[in-house]
Amino acid sequence: MNYNIRKYFSGRSTKDTENGAENNFNPFVERKIEDPTTDRDTLAHLLKASLGTGILAMPCAFRSSGLALGIISTIVISFICTYCAYILVKCAHVLYYRTIKTQMSYADVAETALKVGPKPFQIFAKPLRIFVDVGLFVTYFGACIGYTVIVATSIQPVVNYYQGIPDNPNERPLLILGLLLVPFILLTLIPNLKKLTPVSMTANVFMFISLCTILSWIIYNMKFNEAKNSDKFRLFGAIGVVMPLENKMMTPQNFIGPFGVLNKGMTFVTIMYMIVGVFGYLHDPANKKDMVMLEMPIDSEFLLLRLISQGVRILVASAVFCTYSLQFFVCLDISWSWIKKYFTKHENIANYILRIVLVFMSVILAMICPHINIIMGLIGAFCLSIMGLLIPVVIESITFWSCDSTCRRLLRTSKNIVIGIVAISALYFGTSGAFNDLMKVINPTE
């Protein structure tokens, strides 16, 4: 761009500045994209990104904290994570007007906020962009690796049962991982989010059926024992898909707002997380398994229960398989932005080759690294705490710094400091829990 973005700070009232108004430019009208997604499409993608396998671990989180604290923590954490996603998109919309742009990635928002912000912050614009890009790529590529492992390990016990092989929790499903390589590649060749919508909807249906089945089994087998505490800390982590989803919307202004796509989706997600957490806790507060699905016996002497347990594992594996592509798009967008300037003549071919290479790498890493899930959990806890909570509030403070009154700036800064403290706490508990798990694997005798 050849214009000076600093000039958009001049000649405006405080209200216009805060709302990002600049002349008659409307980024939502001016946005031109191929195959835009509707609000319903975006909601389906958001639900799929948020209703991952983490919801199956909610009973474990409730057993760590207790019932009352678990409910309160779920609501508070969900609210803060949703709010941080909201202010990230809000700042993006303001910056659209200030810089006469119609789309921005998360890294674009971070860099632009600092670049047009107070002078002392401008020097950090490029480093912050690099940090966000690398952090998101590592986090979501790690999620892709984890998803391949979850799909394979969900299928492996069912396969072992019908082959008459005793189930071994420590067995690594290398053969199944290898067989999944081609299906994963075919899934990621879907060109854009619009065409990916049926996949996300299918995944949502599979996960919903699985959750209903699990809840029915939990309620039928309810127990009441004393729970044991641990250091698990669960964090909602869909921040990386927020801007990609907003960028592809036909009506991006509908993403935020009281009844926007974000609030609708996260309200439903929070309710589902609480339901699974509460009933999973009440079912057996002393159970130590990380995922409630693993508590269902696939070798029960009762045929119906055995088939239901096996069916749930297959449905969850199918839902996670479908979700892989949505997480993958975050990695693809970031890595493609790094290399596309080198392939101006054959963009489509290079893009599809990149997809295949990334999928191949994720499956191979899952096969050769025995503890890759724990390692990526440690990295993910670090990155999501920083990028899901801390960086959005930094972006907001800098974006509105020049247009806030002294009183409002003080209030905004105070509020963001509180969220920053929550982010540091999440960082500590998340990384310490993952680090402890890693140490137990490295030194099992300790």
C-alpha positions as a Markdown table, in Angstrom:
| # | Residue | x | y | z |
|---|---|---|---|---|
| 1 | Met | 0.0 | 0.0 | 0.0 |
| 2 | Asn | 1.3 | 3.4 | -0.9 |
| 3 | Tyr | -0.9 | 5.5 | 1.4 |
| 4 | Asn | 0.2 | 6.7 | 4.8 |
| 5 | Ile | -2.1 | 5.0 | 7.3 |
| 6 | Arg | -1.2 | 7.5 | 10.0 |
| 7 | Lys | -3.4 | 10.1 | 8.3 |
| 8 | Tyr | -6.5 | 8.3 | 9.3 |
| 9 | Phe | -6.0 | 9.5 | 12.9 |
| 10 | Ser | -6.7 | 13.1 | 11.9 |
| 11 | Gly | -9.9 | 15.0 | 11.4 |
| 12 | Arg | -12.3 | 12.8 | 13.3 |
| 13 | Ser | -14.4 | 13.0 | 16.4 |
| 14 | Thr | -13.7 | 10.7 | 19.3 |
| 15 | Lys | -16.9 | 8.7 | 18.5 |
| 16 | Asp | -16.1 | 8.3 | 14.8 |
| 17 | Thr | -12.6 | 7.3 | 15.7 |
| 18 | Glu | -13.7 | 4.7 | 18.1 |
| 19 | Asn | -16.1 | 3.2 | 15.7 |
| 20 | Gly | -13.5 | 3.4 | 12.9 |
| 21 | Ala | -15.6 | 5.6 | 10.7 |
| 22 | Glu | -13.7 | 7.1 | 7.7 |
| 23 | Asn | -15.6 | 9.0 | 4.9 |
| 24 | Asn | -18.0 | 6.7 | 3.0 |
| 25 | Phe | -15.7 | 3.7 | 2.9 |
| 26 | Asn | -17.5 | 0.5 | 4.0 |
| 27 | Pro | -15.3 | -2.6 | 4.2 |
| 28 | Phe | -18.2 | -4.9 | 4.4 |
| 29 | Val | -19.7 | -3.6 | 1.2 |
| 30 | Glu | -16.4 | -3.4 | -0.6 |
| 31 | Arg | -15.3 | -6.9 | 0.4 |
| 32 | Lys | -15.1 | -9.1 | -2.7 |
| 33 | Ile | -14.5 | -12.8 | -2.1 |
| 34 | Glu | -15.1 | -16.0 | -4.0 |
| 35 | Asp | -17.6 | -18.5 | -2.5 |
| 36 | Pro | -18.5 | -16.4 | 0.7 |
| 37 | Thr | -20.0 | -18.2 | 3.6 |
| 38 | Thr | -23.4 | -17.5 | 5.1 |
| 39 | Asp | -24.0 | -16.9 | 8.9 |
| 40 | Arg | -25.2 | -20.5 | 9.1 |
| 41 | Asp | -22.1 | -21.8 | 7.4 |
| 42 | Thr | -19.9 | -19.8 | 9.8 |
| 43 | Leu | -21.8 | -21.0 | 12.8 |
| 44 | Ala | -21.3 | -24.6 | 11.8 |
| 45 | His | -17.6 | -24.0 | 11.4 |
| 46 | Leu | -17.4 | -22.2 | 14.7 |
| 47 | Leu | -19.2 | -25.0 | 16.6 |
| 48 | Lys | -17.0 | -27.6 | 15.0 |
| 49 | Ala | -13.8 | -25.7 | 16.0 |
| 50 | Ser | -15.0 | -25.3 | 19.6 |
| 51 | Leu | -16.7 | -28.7 | 20.1 |
| 52 | Gly | -13.6 | -30.8 | 19.7 |
| 53 | Thr | -12.4 | -33.6 | 21.8 |
| 54 | Gly | -11.9 | -31.1 | 24.7 |
| 55 | Ile | -15.5 | -31.5 | 25.6 |
| 56 | Leu | -15.0 | -35.2 | 26.3 |
| 57 | Ala | -12.3 | -34.2 | 28.9 |
| 58 | Met | -14.7 | -31.9 | 30.8 |
| 59 | Pro | -15.6 | -34.5 | 33.4 |
| 60 | Cys | -11.9 | -34.8 | 34.2 |
| 61 | Ala | -11.7 | -31.0 | 34.6 |
| 62 | Phe | -14.7 | -31.1 | 36.9 |
| 63 | Arg | -13.2 | -33.9 | 39.0 |
| 64 | Ser | -10.1 | -31.7 | 39.4 |
| 65 | Ser | -12.0 | -28.6 | 40.7 |
| 66 | Gly | -15.2 | -29.9 | 42.2 |
| 67 | Leu | -18.8 | -29.4 | 40.9 |
| 68 | Ala | -19.5 | -25.9 | 42.0 |
| 69 | Leu | -16.1 | -24.5 | 41.1 |
| 70 | Gly | -16.2 | -26.4 | 37.8 |
| 71 | Ile | -19.5 | -24.8 | 36.8 |
| 72 | Ile | -18.3 | -21.3 | 37.7 |
| 73 | Ser | -14.9 | -21.8 | 36.1 |
| 74 | Thr | -16.5 | -23.0 | 32.8 |
| 75 | Ile | -18.8 | -20.0 | 32.6 |
| 76 | Val | -16.0 | -17.5 | 33.5 |
| 77 | Ile | -13.4 | -19.0 | 31.2 |
| 78 | Ser | -15.9 | -19.3 | 28.3 |
| 79 | Phe | -16.9 | -15.6 | 28.8 |
| 80 | Ile | -13.4 | -14.4 | 28.9 |
| 81 | Cys | -12.3 | -16.4 | 25.8 |
| 82 | Thr | -15.4 | -15.3 | 23.9 |
| 83 | Tyr | -14.8 | -11.7 | 24.9 |
| 84 | Cys | -11.2 | -11.9 | 23.7 |
| 85 | Ala | -12.3 | -13.3 | 20.4 |
| 86 | Tyr | -15.0 | -10.5 | 20.2 |
| 87 | Ile | -12.5 | -7.7 | 20.8 |
| 88 | Leu | -10.1 | -9.2 | 18.3 |
| 89 | Val | -12.8 | -9.0 | 15.6 |
| 90 | Lys | -14.0 | -5.6 | 16.8 |
| 91 | Cys | -10.4 | -4.2 | 16.5 |
| 92 | Ala | -10.2 | -5.7 | 13.0 |
| 93 | His | -13.4 | -3.9 | 12.0 |
| 94 | Val | -12.1 | -0.6 | 13.3 |
| 95 | Leu | -8.7 | -1.1 | 11.6 |
| 96 | Tyr | -10.5 | -1.9 | 8.3 |
| 97 | Tyr | -11.8 | 1.6 | 8.2 |
| 98 | Arg | -8.6 | 3.2 | 9.3 |
| 99 | Thr | -6.5 | 1.5 | 6.7 |
| 100 | Ile | -9.1 | 1.1 | 3.9 |
| 101 | Lys | -8.9 | -2.7 | 4.0 |
| 102 | Thr | -11.6 | -5.3 | 3.8 |
| 103 | Gln | -9.9 | -8.3 | 5.3 |
| 104 | Met | -7.2 | -9.0 | 7.8 |
| 105 | Ser | -5.7 | -12.2 | 9.4 |
| 106 | Tyr | -5.0 | -12.3 | 13.1 |
| 107 | Ala | -1.4 | -11.4 | 12.4 |
| 108 | Asp | -2.5 | -8.5 | 10.1 |
| 109 | Val | -4.6 | -7.1 | 13.0 |
| 110 | Ala | -1.8 | -7.4 | 15.5 |
| 111 | Glu | 0.8 | -5.8 | 13.1 |
| 112 | Thr | -1.6 | -3.0 | 12.0 |
| 113 | Ala | -2.7 | -2.1 | 15.5 |
| 114 | Leu | 0.8 | -1.5 | 16.5 |
| 115 | Lys | 1.8 | 0.1 | 13.3 |
| 116 | Val | -0.9 | 2.8 | 13.5 |
| 117 | Gly | -0.8 | 3.0 | 17.3 |
| 118 | Pro | 1.3 | 5.2 | 19.6 |
| 119 | Lys | 4.9 | 5.7 | 18.3 |
| 120 | Pro | 6.7 | 3.7 | 21.1 |
| 121 | Phe | 4.7 | 0.5 | 20.1 |
| 122 | Gln | 5.4 | 0.7 | 16.3 |
| 123 | Ile | 8.8 | -0.9 | 16.5 |
| 124 | Phe | 7.2 | -4.1 | 17.8 |
| 125 | Ala | 4.7 | -4.4 | 14.9 |
| 126 | Lys | 6.7 | -6.8 | 12.8 |
| 127 | Pro | 8.0 | -9.0 | 15.7 |
| 128 | Leu | 4.4 | -9.3 | 17.0 |
| 129 | Arg | 3.2 | -10.4 | 13.6 |
| 130 | Ile | 5.9 | -13.1 | 13.3 |
| 131 | Phe | 5.1 | -14.3 | 16.9 |
| 132 | Val | 1.4 | -14.6 | 16.1 |
| 133 | Asp | 2.0 | -16.4 | 12.8 |
| 134 | Val | 4.5 | -18.8 | 14.2 |
| 135 | Gly | 2.5 | -19.4 | 17.4 |
| 136 | Leu | -0.8 | -20.1 | 15.6 |
| 137 | Phe | 0.9 | -22.4 | 13.1 |
| 138 | Val | 2.6 | -24.4 | 15.8 |
| 139 | Thr | -0.6 | -24.6 | 17.9 |
| 140 | Tyr | -2.9 | -25.6 | 15.1 |
| 141 | Phe | -0.4 | -27.9 | 13.3 |
| 142 | Gly | 0.0 | -29.6 | 16.7 |
| 143 | Ala | -3.8 | -29.9 | 16.9 |
| 144 | Cys | -3.7 | -31.6 | 13.5 |
| 145 | Ile | -1.1 | -34.1 | 14.7 |
| 146 | Gly | -3.2 | -34.7 | 17.9 |
| 147 | Tyr | -6.3 | -35.2 | 15.8 |
| 148 | Thr | -4.6 | -37.9 | 13.7 |
| 149 | Val | -3.6 | -39.7 | 16.9 |
| 150 | Ile | -7.1 | -39.4 | 18.4 |
| 151 | Val | -8.8 | -40.8 | 15.3 |
| 152 | Ala | -6.4 | -43.7 | 15.2 |
| 153 | Thr | -6.5 | -44.5 | 18.9 |
| 154 | Ser | -10.3 | -44.3 | 18.9 |
| 155 | Ile | -10.5 | -46.9 | 16.2 |
| 156 | Gln | -7.7 | -49.2 | 17.4 |
| 157 | Pro | -9.6 | -50.8 | 20.4 |
| 158 | Val | -12.5 | -51.6 | 18.2 |
| 159 | Val | -10.3 | -53.2 | 15.6 |
| 160 | Asn | -8.4 | -55.1 | 18.3 |
| 161 | Tyr | -11.7 | -56.4 | 19.8 |
| 162 | Tyr | -12.8 | -58.0 | 16.5 |
| 163 | Gln | -9.4 | -59.4 | 15.8 |
| 164 | Gly | -9.3 | -61.0 | 19.3 |
| 165 | Ile | -6.3 | -59.0 | 20.4 |
| 166 | Pro | -6.2 | -57.8 | 24.0 |
| 167 | Asp | -6.5 | -54.1 | 24.3 |
| 168 | Asn | -3.3 | -52.3 | 25.2 |
| 169 | Pro | -3.6 | -48.6 | 26.1 |
| 170 | Asn | 0.1 | -48.1 | 25.4 |
| 171 | Glu | -0.1 | -49.6 | 21.9 |
| 172 | Arg | 0.6 | -47.1 | 19.1 |
| 173 | Pro | -1.7 | -47.4 | 16.2 |
| 174 | Leu | 0.9 | -47.1 | 13.5 |
| 175 | Leu | -0.9 | -49.1 | 10.8 |
| 176 | Ile | -4.1 | -47.2 | 11.2 |
| 177 | Leu | -2.2 | -43.9 | 11.1 |
| 178 | Gly | -0.6 | -45.0 | 7.8 |
| 179 | Leu | -4.0 | -46.0 | 6.4 |
| 180 | Leu | -5.5 | -42.6 | 7.4 |
| 181 | Leu | -2.9 | -40.7 | 5.4 |
| 182 | Val | -4.8 | -40.8 | 2.0 |
| 183 | Pro | -8.2 | -40.0 | 3.5 |
| 184 | Phe | -6.7 | -37.0 | 5.4 |
| 185 | Ile | -5.1 | -35.8 | 2.1 |
| 186 | Leu | -8.4 | -36.1 | 0.2 |
| 187 | Leu | -10.2 | -34.2 | 3.0 |
| 188 | Thr | -7.8 | -31.3 | 2.9 |
| 189 | Leu | -8.0 | -30.9 | -0.8 |
| 190 | Ile | -11.4 | -29.3 | -0.3 |
| 191 | Pro | -10.7 | -25.8 | -1.8 |
| 192 | Asn | -12.4 | -23.4 | 0.7 |
| 193 | Leu | -14.5 | -22.9 | 3.8 |
| 194 | Lys | -17.8 | -22.7 | 1.8 |
| 195 | Lys | -17.3 | -26.1 | 0.3 |
| 196 | Leu | -16.1 | -27.4 | 3.7 |
| 197 | Thr | -19.5 | -26.5 | 5.3 |
| 198 | Pro | -21.1 | -29.9 | 4.7 |
| 199 | Val | -18.1 | -31.6 | 6.4 |
| 200 | Ser | -18.4 | -29.3 | 9.5 |
| 201 | Met | -22.2 | -30.0 | 9.6 |
| 202 | Thr | -21.6 | -33.7 | 9.4 |
| 203 | Ala | -19.0 | -33.5 | 12.1 |
| 204 | Asn | -21.4 | -31.6 | 14.4 |
| 205 | Val | -24.1 | -34.3 | 13.8 |
| 206 | Phe | -21.6 | -37.1 | 14.7 |
| 207 | Met | -20.4 | -35.3 | 17.8 |
| 208 | Phe | -23.9 | -34.4 | 18.9 |
| 209 | Ile | -25.1 | -38.1 | 18.6 |
| 210 | Ser | -22.0 | -39.2 | 20.5 |
| 211 | Leu | -22.6 | -36.7 | 23.3 |
| 212 | Cys | -26.3 | -37.7 | 23.6 |
| 213 | Thr | -25.3 | -41.4 | 23.7 |
| 214 | Ile | -22.6 | -40.7 | 26.3 |
| 215 | Leu | -24.9 | -38.6 | 28.5 |
| 216 | Ser | -27.6 | -41.3 | 28.4 |
| 217 | Trp | -25.0 | -43.9 | 29.5 |
| 218 | Ile | -23.7 | -41.6 | 32.2 |
| 219 | Ile | -27.1 | -40.9 | 33.6 |
| 220 | Tyr | -28.1 | -44.6 | 33.6 |
| 221 | Asn | -24.9 | -45.5 | 35.5 |
| 222 | Met | -24.7 | -42.6 | 37.9 |
| 223 | Lys | -22.4 | -43.0 | 40.9 |
| 224 | Phe | -21.6 | -40.7 | 43.8 |
| 225 | Asn | -18.0 | -40.9 | 45.2 |
| 226 | Glu | -15.4 | -38.5 | 46.5 |
| 227 | Ala | -13.3 | -36.8 | 43.8 |
| 228 | Lys | -9.6 | -36.5 | 43.8 |
| 229 | Asn | -7.9 | -33.2 | 42.9 |
| 230 | Ser | -5.4 | -32.7 | 40.2 |
| 231 | Asp | -3.8 | -29.8 | 38.3 |
| 232 | Lys | -5.7 | -30.0 | 35.0 |
| 233 | Phe | -6.7 | -26.7 | 33.5 |
| 234 | Arg | -9.0 | -26.6 | 30.4 |
| 235 | Leu | -9.1 | -23.6 | 28.0 |
| 236 | Phe | -11.4 | -23.0 | 25.1 |
| 237 | Gly | -9.2 | -22.6 | 22.1 |
| 238 | Ala | -10.9 | -21.4 | 18.9 |
| 239 | Ile | -9.1 | -18.1 | 18.6 |
| 240 | Gly | -7.1 | -19.2 | 15.6 |
| 241 | Val | -10.2 | -19.8 | 13.4 |
| 242 | Val | -12.0 | -16.6 | 14.3 |
| 243 | Met | -10.4 | -14.3 | 11.7 |
| 244 | Pro | -10.4 | -16.9 | 8.9 |
| 245 | Leu | -14.1 | -17.4 | 9.5 |
| 246 | Glu | -14.8 | -13.7 | 9.6 |
| 247 | Asn | -12.8 | -13.1 | 6.5 |
| 248 | Lys | -14.9 | -15.5 | 4.4 |
| 249 | Met | -18.3 | -14.3 | 5.6 |
| 250 | Met | -20.8 | -12.7 | 3.2 |
| 251 | Thr | -22.0 | -10.5 | 6.1 |
| 252 | Pro | -18.9 | -10.1 | 8.4 |
| 253 | Gln | -20.7 | -7.5 | 10.5 |
| 254 | Asn | -23.0 | -10.3 | 11.8 |
| 255 | Phe | -20.1 | -12.2 | 13.3 |
| 256 | Ile | -20.1 | -10.0 | 16.5 |
| 257 | Gly | -22.9 | -8.3 | 18.3 |
| 258 | Pro | -25.4 | -9.4 | 21.0 |
| 259 | Phe | -26.9 | -12.0 | 18.7 |
| 260 | Gly | -24.0 | -12.4 | 16.4 |
| 261 | Val | -22.6 | -15.7 | 15.2 |
| 262 | Leu | -19.8 | -15.7 | 17.9 |
| 263 | Asn | -22.2 | -15.2 | 20.8 |
| 264 | Lys | -24.7 | -17.8 | 19.6 |
| 265 | Gly | -22.0 | -20.4 | 18.9 |
| 266 | Met | -20.1 | -19.9 | 22.2 |
| 267 | Thr | -23.3 | -19.9 | 24.3 |
| 268 | Phe | -24.2 | -23.3 | 22.9 |
| 269 | Val | -20.7 | -24.5 | 23.4 |
| 270 | Thr | -20.6 | -23.4 | 27.0 |
| 271 | Ile | -23.9 | -25.1 | 27.8 |
| 272 | Met | -22.7 | -28.3 | 26.2 |
| 273 | Tyr | -19.4 | -28.2 | 28.1 |
| 274 | Met | -21.2 | -27.7 | 31.4 |
| 275 | Ile | -23.7 | -30.5 | 30.7 |
| 276 | Val | -21.0 | -33.0 | 29.9 |
| 277 | Gly | -18.8 | -31.8 | 32.8 |
| 278 | Val | -21.6 | -31.9 | 35.4 |
| 279 | Phe | -23.0 | -35.3 | 34.4 |
| 280 | Gly | -19.6 | -36.8 | 33.8 |
| 281 | Tyr | -18.6 | -35.7 | 37.3 |
| 282 | Leu | -21.8 | -37.0 | 38.9 |
| 283 | His | -21.4 | -40.3 | 37.1 |
| 284 | Asp | -18.1 | -41.2 | 38.8 |
| 285 | Pro | -16.2 | -38.4 | 40.5 |
| 286 | Ala | -13.2 | -40.7 | 41.3 |
| 287 | Asn | -12.6 | -41.9 | 37.8 |
| 288 | Lys | -9.1 | -41.0 | 36.5 |
| 289 | Lys | -9.6 | -41.4 | 32.7 |
| 290 | Asp | -9.0 | -38.3 | 30.7 |
| 291 | Met | -11.9 | -38.7 | 28.3 |
| 292 | Val | -15.4 | -39.8 | 29.3 |
| 293 | Met | -15.7 | -41.9 | 26.1 |
| 294 | Leu | -13.0 | -44.2 | 27.5 |
| 295 | Glu | -15.2 | -45.2 | 30.4 |
| 296 | Met | -17.6 | -47.0 | 28.2 |
| 297 | Pro | -16.7 | -50.7 | 27.9 |
| 298 | Ile | -16.2 | -51.9 | 24.3 |
| 299 | Asp | -16.0 | -55.5 | 25.5 |
| 300 | Ser | -19.1 | -55.6 | 27.7 |
| 301 | Glu | -20.9 | -58.9 | 28.0 |
| 302 | Phe | -24.1 | -57.1 | 27.0 |
| 303 | Leu | -24.3 | -56.9 | 23.2 |
| 304 | Leu | -26.2 | -53.6 | 23.1 |
| 305 | Leu | -23.9 | -51.8 | 25.4 |
| 306 | Arg | -20.9 | -53.3 | 23.6 |
| 307 | Leu | -22.2 | -52.1 | 20.2 |
| 308 | Ile | -23.1 | -48.6 | 21.6 |
| 309 | Ser | -19.6 | -48.2 | 23.1 |
| 310 | Gln | -17.9 | -49.2 | 19.9 |
| 311 | Gly | -20.3 | -47.0 | 17.9 |
| 312 | Val | -19.5 | -44.0 | 20.0 |
| 313 | Arg | -15.8 | -44.4 | 19.4 |
| 314 | Ile | -16.3 | -44.6 | 15.7 |
| 315 | Leu | -18.6 | -41.6 | 15.7 |
| 316 | Val | -16.1 | -39.5 | 17.7 |
| 317 | Ala | -13.3 | -40.7 | 15.4 |
| 318 | Ser | -15.4 | -39.6 | 12.4 |
| 319 | Ala | -16.2 | -36.2 | 14.0 |
| 320 | Val | -12.5 | -35.6 | 14.8 |
| 321 | Phe | -11.6 | -36.7 | 11.3 |
| 322 | Cys | -13.9 | -34.1 | 9.8 |
| 323 | Thr | -12.6 | -31.4 | 12.2 |
| 324 | Tyr | -9.1 | -32.0 | 11.1 |
| 325 | Ser | -9.7 | -30.0 | 7.9 |
| 326 | Leu | -10.9 | -26.9 | 9.8 |
| 327 | Gln | -7.8 | -26.8 | 12.0 |
| 328 | Phe | -5.7 | -27.5 | 8.9 |
| 329 | Phe | -7.0 | -24.4 | 7.1 |
| 330 | Val | -5.4 | -22.2 | 9.8 |
| 331 | Cys | -2.0 | -23.8 | 9.2 |
| 332 | Leu | -2.6 | -23.6 | 5.4 |
| 333 | Asp | -3.4 | -19.9 | 5.4 |
| 334 | Ile | -0.4 | -19.0 | 7.5 |
| 335 | Ser | 2.1 | -21.2 | 5.7 |
| 336 | Trp | 0.7 | -20.2 | 2.3 |
| 337 | Ser | 1.2 | -16.5 | 3.1 |
| 338 | Trp | 4.9 | -17.2 | 3.8 |
| 339 | Ile | 5.6 | -18.9 | 0.4 |
| 340 | Lys | 3.0 | -17.8 | -2.1 |
| 341 | Lys | 5.2 | -14.9 | -3.4 |
| 342 | Tyr | 7.6 | -17.6 | -4.8 |
| 343 | Phe | 4.8 | -19.3 | -6.9 |
| 344 | Thr | 3.1 | -16.5 | -8.8 |
| 345 | Lys | 2.9 | -18.6 | -12.0 |
| 346 | His | 1.5 | -21.8 | -10.6 |
| 347 | Glu | -0.3 | -20.8 | -7.5 |
| 348 | Asn | -3.0 | -23.5 | -7.5 |
| 349 | Ile | -0.5 | -26.4 | -8.0 |
| 350 | Ala | 1.8 | -25.0 | -5.3 |
| 351 | Asn | -1.1 | -24.6 | -2.9 |
| 352 | Tyr | -2.3 | -28.2 | -3.3 |
| 353 | Ile | 1.3 | -29.5 | -3.0 |
| 354 | Leu | 1.6 | -27.6 | 0.2 |
| 355 | Arg | -1.6 | -29.2 | 1.5 |
| 356 | Ile | -0.3 | -32.7 | 0.8 |
| 357 | Val | 3.1 | -31.9 | 2.4 |
| 358 | Leu | 1.5 | -30.6 | 5.6 |
| 359 | Val | -0.8 | -33.6 | 5.9 |
| 360 | Phe | 2.1 | -36.0 | 5.3 |
| 361 | Met | 4.2 | -34.2 | 7.9 |
| 362 | Ser | 1.4 | -34.3 | 10.5 |
| 363 | Val | 0.8 | -38.1 | 10.1 |
| 364 | Ile | 4.6 | -38.9 | 10.0 |
| 365 | Leu | 5.2 | -36.9 | 13.1 |
| 366 | Ala | 2.3 | -38.7 | 14.8 |
| 367 | Met | 3.9 | -42.0 | 13.8 |
| 368 | Ile | 7.5 | -41.4 | 14.8 |
| 369 | Cys | 7.0 | -39.4 | 18.0 |
| 370 | Pro | 5.6 | -41.6 | 20.8 |
| 371 | His | 4.7 | -38.6 | 23.1 |
| 372 | Ile | 3.8 | -36.0 | 20.5 |
| 373 | Asn | 0.4 | -35.4 | 22.0 |
| 374 | Ile | 1.9 | -34.4 | 25.4 |
| 375 | Ile | 4.5 | -32.2 | 23.8 |
| 376 | Met | 2.0 | -30.4 | 21.6 |
| 377 | Gly | -0.3 | -30.1 | 24.6 |
| 378 | Leu | 2.5 | -28.2 | 26.4 |
| 379 | Ile | 3.1 | -26.0 | 23.4 |
| 380 | Gly | -0.6 | -25.5 | 22.9 |
| 381 | Ala | -1.2 | -24.4 | 26.5 |
| 382 | Phe | 1.5 | -21.8 | 26.1 |
| 383 | Cys | 0.4 | -20.5 | 22.7 |
| 384 | Leu | -3.3 | -20.4 | 23.4 |
| 385 | Ser | -2.9 | -18.6 | 26.8 |
| 386 | Ile | -0.9 | -15.9 | 25.1 |
| 387 | Met | -2.7 | -15.6 | 21.8 |
| 388 | Gly | -6.2 | -16.5 | 23.0 |
| 389 | Leu | -6.2 | -14.1 | 25.9 |
| 390 | Leu | -3.2 | -11.8 | 26.3 |
| 391 | Ile | -2.5 | -10.5 | 22.7 |
| 392 | Pro | -6.2 | -9.6 | 22.0 |
| 393 | Val | -6.3 | -7.3 | 25.0 |
| 394 | Val | -3.0 | -5.8 | 24.0 |
| 395 | Ile | -4.3 | -5.1 | 20.5 |
| 396 | Glu | -7.5 | -3.5 | 21.9 |
| 397 | Ser | -5.6 | -1.2 | 24.3 |
| 398 | Ile | -3.4 | 0.0 | 21.5 |
| 399 | Thr | -6.1 | 0.3 | 18.9 |
| 400 | Phe | -8.2 | 2.6 | 21.1 |
| 401 | Trp | -5.4 | 4.4 | 22.9 |
| 402 | Ser | -5.5 | 7.5 | 20.8 |
| 403 | Cys | -9.2 | 7.9 | 20.7 |
| 404 | Asp | -10.1 | 7.1 | 24.3 |
| 405 | Ser | -10.7 | 9.8 | 26.9 |
| 406 | Thr | -8.4 | 9.6 | 29.9 |
| 407 | Cys | -11.1 | 8.0 | 32.1 |
| 408 | Arg | -12.1 | 5.5 | 29.5 |
| 409 | Arg | -8.5 | 4.6 | 28.7 |
| 410 | Leu | -7.9 | 4.0 | 32.4 |
| 411 | Leu | -11.0 | 1.7 | 32.6 |
| 412 | Arg | -10.1 | -0.2 | 29.5 |
| 413 | Thr | -6.5 | -0.6 | 30.7 |
| 414 | Ser | -7.6 | -1.8 | 34.1 |
| 415 | Lys | -10.0 | -4.3 | 32.6 |
| 416 | Asn | -7.3 | -5.6 | 30.2 |
| 417 | Ile | -4.8 | -6.0 | 33.0 |
| 418 | Val | -7.3 | -8.2 | 34.9 |
| 419 | Ile | -7.6 | -10.4 | 31.7 |
| 420 | Gly | -3.8 | -10.4 | 31.4 |
| 421 | Ile | -3.6 | -11.8 | 34.9 |
| 422 | Val | -6.0 | -14.5 | 33.9 |
| 423 | Ala | -3.9 | -15.2 | 30.9 |
| 424 | Ile | -0.8 | -15.6 | 32.9 |
| 425 | Ser | -2.7 | -17.9 | 35.4 |
| 426 | Ala | -3.9 | -20.0 | 32.4 |
| 427 | Leu | -0.4 | -20.1 | 31.1 |
| 428 | Tyr | 0.9 | -21.3 | 34.5 |
| 429 | Phe | -1.7 | -24.0 | 35.1 |
| 430 | Gly | -1.9 | -25.2 | 31.5 |
| 431 | Thr | 1.9 | -25.5 | 31.0 |
| 432 | Ser | 2.5 | -27.0 | 34.5 |
| 433 | Gly | -0.1 | -29.6 | 34.0 |
| 434 | Ala | 1.3 | -30.6 | 30.5 |
| 435 | Phe | 4.8 | -30.5 | 31.9 |
| 436 | Asn | 3.9 | -32.8 | 34.8 |
| 437 | Asp | 2.3 | -35.2 | 32.3 |
| 438 | Leu | 5.5 | -35.1 | 30.2 |
| 439 | Met | 7.7 | -35.8 | 33.2 |
| 440 | Lys | 5.6 | -38.8 | 34.2 |
| 441 | Val | 6.1 | -40.3 | 30.8 |
| 442 | Ile | 9.8 | -39.6 | 30.7 |
| 443 | Asn | 10.3 | -40.8 | 34.3 |
| 444 | Pro | 7.5 | -43.3 | 35.0 |
| 445 | Thr | 9.0 | -44.6 | 38.2 |
| 446 | Glu | 9.0 | -41.1 | 39.9 |
